[in-house]
Amino acid sequence: MHIAEGVLSGPVIAAGFAVAAVGTGIGLKKLDFEHIAETGILSATFFVASLVHVPVGPSSAHLILNGIIGLLLGWAAFPAIAVALLLQAVFFQFGGFTTLGVNTTVMALPAVLCFYMFAPFLKKTGKTAAAAAFACGFTAVFLSALLLGGALYFSDENFLEVATIAISTHIPIMIIEGLITLFCIGFLKKVRPEMLP
């Protein structure tokens, strides 16, 4: 889901950096000392998971794990994802420096939104918590795909077909990420329930 250099328009790049800067600032302010290690581990998990990607036009399809990151970190998902994307741009040329703000926004904003939408249901038992966990993983990727498509479309209307392809190729990933989030939350509820919001 990394958008490459030279694809986006100036206003979209500026808006992406603005949202990413505000989100990262809020995330750093809310990040307390006790959760720095957890944030680093989840940032590394995001870094590794999104290394295996399939190119799709000016973007790519890969695991994102932003749903689980959002559930566990809340606003701290912004700095965690921003650092991982920066390192990917430096070491592997995934995405780019001019698109760093947009890529961060595309992946971190849905993570924070899903935190607010689904975290209250995780403390419940049975099917409610399981459904919320699956929906969180699914919805985070769905919203990221929509933001990706919007960034491409608002850069150039000719990207509408590419945006549609990018969104449709992420449908299997939405389901996979929903299942991963479901299993991860179920595991954490058994062994480390204090990690859940």
N, C-alpha and C positions, 0 to 999 in steps of 0.2 A: 504494500500500500504506500510505498515511498514514491513521491512525485519527483521526477528528475529535474535537473537544472534546465533553464531555458524554455520551460513550458508555460509557466504561469505569468499573468500580467502583473504590472507594478502594483496596482491597487490591491489585488488579491494577496500578493506577497506582503505588503504593508499591513493589511488586516490580519494576516496569519501571525506576523511577528507581534502585533499589538496584543492579540488574544493570548498568545503563548507567553508573552512577558508578564501580563497580568496574572494569568493562571499560575505561572512558575513563582511569581512573587507571593501570591496567596499560599501556595503549597509550601514554600520555604518558611513562611511565617507560622503556619500551622504545624510544621514538622518539629516534633520535640526530640530531644536527645535520645530517648529510649527507643525510638523507632528508626533511627538512622541506619542501623544494620539491616533491618527488615526492608527498608526502602532500597538499599544497595543491592540486596539479594534479588528483589523483584525487578529492579532495573537490569541486572545481569540476565535474569530469566527472559525478560523481554528482548534483550540484545541477542541472545542465542536463538530464541524461538523464531525471530523474524529474519535470521540469516538465510534460512532455507526458503527461497522464494522463486516464484514462476513469473517471468516477465509478462505483463499484459499492457501493450501499448506503451504510453509514457509512465506507467505505474507498474506495480507487481502485486501478486497475490501470495500471501504467506500467513502463518499463524501470527496473531497479534498479542493475545492474552490480556488485552486492556480491560476486559470485564473483571477478571480476578484481581488485577492490579488496582482497579478502581474500588472494588469492594474492600480490599485490605488496606489501601492507603488514603482513600478520599482525595483531597486536594493535592496531596503529596505525589499523586500520579503524574502531575505536570513536570516537576523537576526530574522524577525518575525516568520518564519517557524521553524528556529533552536530552538528558545526559546520554542515554543509550543511542538516540538518533545522532547526536553529535559524534560519538565514537564510531558509529557505523559510517558516517560521512567521511571521517578522517581516515579510517583504516581500510574501508572497502568501497568507498565512493558510492554507497547506496544513498539515494536522495541527493542532497547537496546542501551547501551553506545558504544559498539564497532561499531555498525552499524549507529550511529547517523550521521556521515559525509555522508554516502551513502544515507540514508533516506532524509537528508536535500537536497542533490544535486538532488535526484530523483524528489522532489516536488518543489524546489525553482528555479532550473535552467530553467525548462520550463516556469515558471511564468515570469521570466525576459525576456526570448526569446519572449514570447507572448506580453509582454509590447512593445517591439520594433516592432513586426510585426503588431499589431492591434491598438495600441493607436492613431496613426495618423488619423485613420478613425472614431474615436469616435466623433469628433467635427462636422462631416458631419450630415446632416439630413436624415430622412427617412430610406429607406431600407439598405443603405450602412452602417450606424452606427449599425443598428440592426444585419445585417449579420456579421459585424466585432465582435460584442459582443458575438454572438452565437459561431462563429468560435474560438474566444479566449478561451472560456470555454471548448469547445470540444477539441481543439488542445492541451491545457495545460495538460489535463488528458491523451490524446493520447501519447504525448511526455514523460510524466511521466511513463506510462505503458511500453513504449519502453526502457526507461532507466532502469526500474526495471527488465525487461526481459534481458537486456544486462548485468546488474550486476550479475544476477543469472547465465547466460550462461558463462560469463568470469570467474566466480568462479569455475564452474564445468560444462562441456559439458553435463553431465547427467541431468542437470536442464533444458534442452531445452524444454521438454514436460511441465514442471511446468511453465516455462516462457511463453509458448504459452497459457496455461490455464489462467495465471494471466492477460495477455493482453486481451484475449477474454472476460473474466468476467468483464472487465472495459468498454466494449462497451456501455452497458446501462447507466453507470455512465457518460460517455462522453456526451451522449445526454442530460441527466438530468442537468449536469453542464453547458452545452451550454445554456439551457433554463434558469437556475438560473442566469447566467451571463447576458443574454439578458434582463431579467426583472429587475435585480439590476441596470444595466447601464441605462435602460429606466427610472427607478424611480429617480436615481441620476441626470439625465439630467433635470428632472422637478423641483426637490426640492433643490439640492445642486450641480449645474453644476461646481462650483469651485473645487470640489473634483476630477473631472476627469482630466487626464493629458492634 
